[in-house]
């Protein structure tokens, strides 16, 4: 199965959720949800799924559940295809 893996830096507590862009090979994302009880991780999964046009279940946080720096896996897309859609 094809799976994209992307390094992400999350900025929680923003005014609105949005993909900012790539900085030094890391995807920067602003999330409106606070970093409490996994709310920011869920909001990140929803935002990436919506932006990439995949199901929320296809997006998983592999590393960094309690950190602003994360590694996210997206099932069904290559890394190149995912980054192209996010740009």
C-alpha positions in Angstrom: 0.0 0.0 0.0 1.2 3.5 -0.8 1.7 5.8 2.2 3.0 9.4 2.3 5.0 10.4 5.4 5.3 14.1 6.0 7.0 16.1 8.8 4.6 18.7 10.2 5.1 21.6 12.6 1.8 22.6 14.2 0.9 26.0 15.7 -2.1 25.3 17.9 -4.5 28.0 19.2 -4.6 30.0 15.9 -7.5 32.1 14.8 -8.3 29.6 12.1 -7.0 26.3 10.9 -5.0 26.5 7.7 -2.0 25.0 5.9 0.7 27.7 5.8 3.2 26.0 3.5 6.6 24.3 3.5 9.5 25.7 5.5 12.8 23.8 5.2 11.1 20.7 4.1 8.6 20.8 7.0 4.9 21.4 6.4 3.7 24.3 8.7 0.0 24.1 9.8 -2.0 26.5 12.0 -4.7 24.8 14.1 -7.5 26.6 15.8 -8.0 23.9 18.4 -6.1 24.1 21.7 -3.4 21.5 22.4 -5.6 19.8 25.1 -6.6 16.2 25.2 -5.7 15.5 21.6 -8.0 18.2 20.2 -5.2 19.7 18.1 -4.2 16.3 16.7 -7.8 15.6 15.6 -8.2 19.0 14.1 -4.9 18.4 12.2 -6.2 15.1 10.8 -9.4 16.7 9.7 -7.7 19.6 8.0 -5.2 17.5 6.2 -7.9 15.0 5.1 -10.1 17.8 3.8 -7.2 19.6 2.0 -5.9 16.4 0.5 -9.3 15.0 -0.5 -8.9 11.7 1.5 -10.9 10.2 4.4 -10.0 11.3 7.9 -9.2 7.6 8.6 -6.4 7.8 6.0 -4.5 10.4 8.1 -2.6 9.2 11.1 -0.2 10.9 13.5 2.8 8.5 13.7 5.1 10.5 15.9 4.8 13.6 18.1 1.3 13.1 19.6 2.3 15.6 22.4 4.7 17.7 20.4 4.4 20.5 17.9 6.7 18.6 15.6 4.9 15.5 14.2 5.2 12.9 11.5 2.0 12.3 9.7 1.1 9.3 7.4 -1.4 9.6 4.6 -2.6 6.3 3.2 -3.3 6.1 -0.6 -0.9 9.0 -1.6 2.8 9.2 -2.3 4.8 11.8 -0.5 5.3 13.8 -3.7 1.5 13.7 -4.5 0.6 14.8 -1.0 3.0 17.7 -1.0 1.9 18.8 -4.4 -1.7 18.9 -3.2 -0.7 20.9 -0.1 1.4 23.5 -2.0 
